[in-house]
Amino acid sequence: MTCLSYECSHCCVGSDVALLILPRRHQTAEKEKDTIMTSFTGAIVLVTGANGGIGAHFVRESLARGAAKVYATARTPREWDDERVVPLALDVTDAESIRAAAEAAPDVTILINNAGVSASSPGILTHSDEEIRRNVETNFLGPLFLTRAFAPILAAKGGSTAIIDIHSALAWYAVAGIYSATKAALWSATNSLRLELQPAGVQVVGVHVGYVDTAMAAHATDPKLDTAELVSTVIDATEAGEFEVLADDTSVRAKAGLSAPLEAVYPQLAARG
């Protein structure tokens, strides 16, 4: 049986829970000791969904920050005008494609899980079975299995390696049906992977953001974060040794809502009879 009590003084208290109850001066020392920072200077980066939008900005900004090589992956990769960019075919929903990518790019030091799809409607009950499967396979299983394929490669390098997972503020605000569900699942998996890979010196960064000015958010009328600003913020955070990026006010509010009563986060629940 797993003990979850904060008052427990035995070994069943996990290291992260124990850190929560340490005096602040000890927390600071522990954080400094365990900090993992990954530089993009000289890095070998692999970006999924690199043909456009956020992915294309990650390719360009990685090079601008000094990356030695960037694998720009997509189902049908595009051509690039920089010899440091290596187009690489990758379908994150296909196990054989993932295996082939790991074999083709054994020098990767930074993996950026960016590829994703959205849902056509906000309600899980209105999605088709195929749409649900497509979202789960692309947004959750794809980055999870790709990470599992590259984890041994990154861990073997002995540090200065990272995995960056692009989540969404909608992981914490369940108004986007299966899309919200898959991003919430990826957030949880990222937290697990971070703990498992930290001893090997692999930094795992989770990124939360609301609307970004890309084709996927073309329908949205709410304010959108500039793509270049998002990518720059993520790389800055990675190089500073951070584990989580709340890239905009929407993400900050969404995370704060996790500790609020459900009726405050979803006012429609308070209107029930």
C-alpha positions as CSV (number, residue, x, y, z in Angstrom):
1,M,0.0,0.0,0.0
2,T,1.3,3.5,-0.9
3,C,1.4,6.0,1.9
4,L,0.2,9.5,0.8
5,S,0.4,11.2,4.2
6,Y,2.6,14.3,4.4
7,E,3.1,13.5,8.1
8,C,4.8,10.2,7.3
9,S,8.5,10.2,8.1
10,H,9.3,6.8,6.5
11,C,10.6,6.0,3.1
12,C,7.1,5.8,1.6
13,V,7.2,9.6,1.3
14,G,8.5,10.3,-2.3
15,S,11.4,12.7,-2.8
16,D,9.2,15.3,-4.4
17,V,6.7,15.2,-1.6
18,A,9.5,15.4,0.9
19,L,10.9,18.5,-0.9
20,L,7.5,20.2,-0.4
21,I,7.8,19.9,3.4
22,L,11.5,20.8,3.7
23,P,12.4,24.2,5.2
24,R,12.8,26.7,2.4
25,R,16.6,26.9,2.7
26,H,16.9,23.2,2.2
27,Q,14.5,23.4,-0.8
28,T,16.8,25.9,-2.4
29,A,19.9,23.8,-1.9
30,E,18.1,20.7,-3.3
31,K,16.9,22.6,-6.3
32,E,20.4,24.0,-7.1
33,K,21.9,20.5,-6.7
34,D,19.4,18.9,-9.1
35,T,19.1,21.6,-11.7
36,I,19.5,20.3,-15.3
37,M,20.1,22.8,-18.0
38,T,20.3,22.1,-21.7
39,S,22.0,24.5,-24.2
40,F,20.9,24.8,-27.8
41,T,24.5,25.7,-28.7
42,G,25.9,22.8,-30.6
43,A,22.7,20.8,-30.0
44,I,21.2,18.2,-32.4
45,V,17.5,18.9,-32.4
46,L,14.6,16.8,-33.7
47,V,11.3,18.7,-34.2
48,T,8.0,16.9,-35.0
49,G,5.4,18.7,-37.1
50,A,8.2,20.9,-38.5
51,N,6.6,21.9,-41.8
52,G,4.9,25.0,-40.5
53,G,3.5,26.9,-37.5
54,I,5.2,26.3,-34.2
55,G,7.4,23.5,-35.6
56,A,8.9,25.6,-38.3
57,H,9.7,28.3,-35.8
58,F,11.4,25.8,-33.6
59,V,13.6,24.8,-36.5
60,R,14.6,28.3,-37.3
61,E,15.1,29.5,-33.7
62,S,17.1,26.4,-32.8
63,L,19.6,27.2,-35.6
64,A,19.6,30.9,-34.5
65,R,20.5,29.7,-31.0
66,G,23.5,27.8,-32.3
67,A,22.1,24.3,-33.0
68,A,24.5,22.2,-35.1
69,K,21.8,20.3,-36.8
70,V,18.0,20.1,-36.8
71,Y,16.0,17.1,-38.0
72,A,12.8,18.7,-39.4
73,T,10.2,15.9,-39.4
74,A,6.8,15.5,-40.9
75,R,4.8,12.8,-42.7
76,T,6.0,14.4,-45.9
77,P,8.9,16.6,-45.0
78,R,9.5,19.8,-46.9
79,E,12.8,21.2,-48.3
80,W,14.8,23.7,-46.4
81,D,17.3,26.3,-47.6
82,D,19.8,25.6,-44.8
83,E,22.2,22.6,-45.0
84,R,22.0,22.2,-41.2
85,V,18.4,21.2,-41.6
86,V,17.8,17.5,-42.3
87,P,14.3,16.7,-43.6
88,L,13.2,13.4,-42.1
89,A,9.9,11.5,-42.8
90,L,8.1,10.7,-39.5
91,D,4.5,9.6,-38.8
92,V,4.2,9.7,-35.0
93,T,1.2,7.4,-35.2
94,D,3.2,4.6,-36.9
95,A,5.5,2.4,-34.8
96,E,7.7,1.5,-37.7
97,S,8.1,5.1,-38.7
98,I,9.1,6.0,-35.1
99,R,11.7,3.1,-35.0
100,A,13.1,4.3,-38.4
101,A,13.5,7.9,-37.1
102,A,15.3,6.8,-34.0
103,E,17.7,4.7,-36.1
104,A,18.2,7.6,-38.6
105,A,18.9,10.2,-35.9
106,P,21.0,8.6,-33.1
107,D,22.8,11.8,-32.5
108,V,19.8,13.8,-31.2
109,T,20.3,15.7,-28.0
110,I,17.0,17.6,-27.9
111,L,13.6,16.1,-28.8
112,I,10.7,18.5,-29.4
113,N,7.3,16.8,-29.4
114,N,5.3,19.5,-31.3
115,A,3.1,17.6,-33.8
116,G,-0.6,17.6,-33.0
117,V,-4.2,17.7,-34.3
118,S,-7.3,19.5,-33.1
119,A,-10.9,18.4,-32.9
120,S,-13.7,19.6,-35.1
121,S,-16.1,20.2,-32.2
122,P,-15.8,20.9,-28.4
123,G,-17.9,17.9,-27.3
124,I,-16.6,14.4,-26.9
125,L,-20.1,13.1,-27.6
126,T,-20.1,14.8,-31.0
127,H,-16.7,13.5,-32.1
128,S,-16.6,10.6,-34.5
129,D,-14.8,7.4,-33.4
130,E,-12.2,8.1,-35.9
131,E,-11.6,11.6,-34.7
132,I,-11.2,10.4,-31.2
133,R,-8.6,7.8,-32.2
134,R,-6.8,10.3,-34.4
135,N,-6.4,12.7,-31.5
136,V,-5.3,10.1,-29.0
137,E,-2.8,8.6,-31.4
138,T,-1.3,11.9,-32.6
139,N,-1.5,14.1,-29.4
140,F,-0.8,11.5,-26.8
141,L,0.5,8.1,-28.0
142,G,2.6,9.6,-30.7
143,P,4.8,11.8,-28.4
144,L,4.8,9.1,-25.7
145,F,6.1,6.4,-28.0
146,L,8.5,8.7,-29.7
147,T,9.9,9.7,-26.3
148,R,10.3,6.0,-25.4
149,A,12.2,5.4,-28.6
150,F,14.6,8.3,-28.0
151,A,14.9,8.1,-24.2
152,P,17.8,5.6,-24.3
153,I,19.6,7.7,-26.9
154,L,19.3,10.8,-24.8
155,A,20.1,9.1,-21.5
156,A,23.3,7.5,-22.9
157,K,24.8,10.9,-23.6
158,G,25.3,11.7,-19.9
159,G,23.6,15.1,-19.7
160,S,22.9,18.2,-21.8
161,T,19.9,16.6,-23.3
162,A,16.2,17.5,-23.2
163,I,12.7,16.6,-24.2
164,I,10.2,19.4,-24.8
165,D,6.5,18.5,-24.9
166,I,4.0,21.0,-26.3
167,H,0.9,20.7,-24.1
168,S,-1.9,23.2,-24.0
169,A,-3.8,25.3,-21.5
170,L,-6.7,23.2,-22.5
171,A,-5.1,20.3,-20.6
172,W,-6.3,22.1,-17.5
173,Y,-9.6,23.4,-18.9
174,A,-11.7,20.6,-20.3
175,V,-13.8,22.5,-22.9
176,A,-12.2,21.1,-26.0
177,G,-13.5,17.5,-25.9
178,I,-11.0,14.8,-26.8
179,Y,-8.3,17.5,-27.5
180,S,-8.4,18.6,-23.9
181,A,-8.3,14.9,-22.8
182,T,-5.2,14.1,-24.9
183,K,-3.3,17.1,-23.7
184,A,-4.1,16.3,-20.1
185,A,-2.9,12.8,-20.7
186,L,0.3,14.1,-22.2
187,W,0.8,16.5,-19.3
188,S,0.6,13.6,-16.9
189,A,2.9,11.4,-19.0
190,T,5.4,14.3,-19.1
191,N,5.4,14.5,-15.3
192,S,6.1,10.8,-15.1
193,L,8.9,10.9,-17.7
194,R,10.5,13.8,-16.0
195,L,10.9,11.8,-12.8
196,E,12.2,8.7,-14.6
197,L,14.7,10.5,-16.8
198,Q,16.1,13.0,-14.3
199,P,18.6,10.6,-12.9
200,A,20.1,10.2,-16.4
201,G,20.4,14.0,-16.7
202,V,17.6,14.4,-19.3
203,Q,15.7,17.6,-18.8
204,V,12.0,17.2,-19.5
205,V,10.1,20.4,-20.2
206,G,6.3,20.7,-20.4
207,V,4.9,23.7,-22.3
208,H,1.4,25.1,-21.7
209,V,-0.1,27.8,-23.9
210,G,-3.5,29.1,-25.0
211,Y,-4.1,30.3,-28.6
212,V,-1.0,30.7,-30.8
213,D,-1.1,32.6,-34.1
214,T,-1.0,29.5,-36.4
215,A,-3.3,28.0,-38.9
216,M,-4.7,25.6,-36.2
217,A,-6.1,28.7,-34.4
218,A,-7.2,30.6,-37.4
219,H,-10.9,30.3,-36.3
220,A,-10.3,31.8,-32.9
221,T,-11.1,35.4,-32.1
222,D,-9.4,35.5,-28.7
223,P,-5.9,37.0,-28.4
224,K,-3.2,34.8,-29.8
225,L,0.4,34.5,-28.7
226,D,3.0,35.2,-31.5
227,T,4.6,32.0,-32.6
228,A,8.1,33.4,-32.5
229,E,7.5,34.7,-28.9
230,L,6.3,31.3,-27.8
231,V,9.3,29.5,-29.2
232,S,11.8,32.0,-27.8
233,T,10.2,31.7,-24.4
234,V,10.4,27.9,-24.5
235,I,14.1,27.8,-25.5
236,D,15.0,30.4,-22.9
237,A,13.2,28.3,-20.2
238,T,15.0,25.2,-21.3
239,E,18.4,26.8,-21.2
240,A,17.6,28.2,-17.8
241,G,16.9,24.7,-16.4
242,E,13.1,25.0,-16.0
243,F,10.7,22.1,-16.1
244,E,7.5,23.8,-17.0
245,V,6.6,26.8,-19.2
246,L,3.3,28.8,-18.7
247,A,3.7,30.8,-21.9
248,D,0.8,33.2,-21.5
249,D,-1.8,34.5,-19.1
250,T,-4.3,31.9,-20.2
251,S,-2.0,29.1,-19.0
252,V,-1.3,30.9,-15.8
253,R,-5.1,31.2,-15.0
254,A,-5.8,27.6,-16.1
255,K,-3.2,26.2,-13.8
256,A,-4.4,28.3,-10.9
257,G,-7.9,26.9,-11.6
258,L,-6.7,23.4,-10.6
259,S,-6.9,24.3,-7.0
260,A,-10.3,26.1,-7.3
261,P,-13.7,24.6,-6.7
262,L,-15.1,23.0,-9.9
263,E,-18.0,25.5,-9.8
264,A,-15.6,28.4,-10.0
265,V,-13.7,26.9,-13.0
266,Y,-16.9,25.8,-14.8
267,P,-19.7,28.2,-13.7
268,Q,-22.3,26.2,-15.6
269,L,-22.1,23.6,-12.9
270,A,-23.2,26.2,-10.3
271,A,-26.4,26.8,-12.3
272,R,-27.7,23.2,-11.8
273,G,-31.1,22.9,-10.2
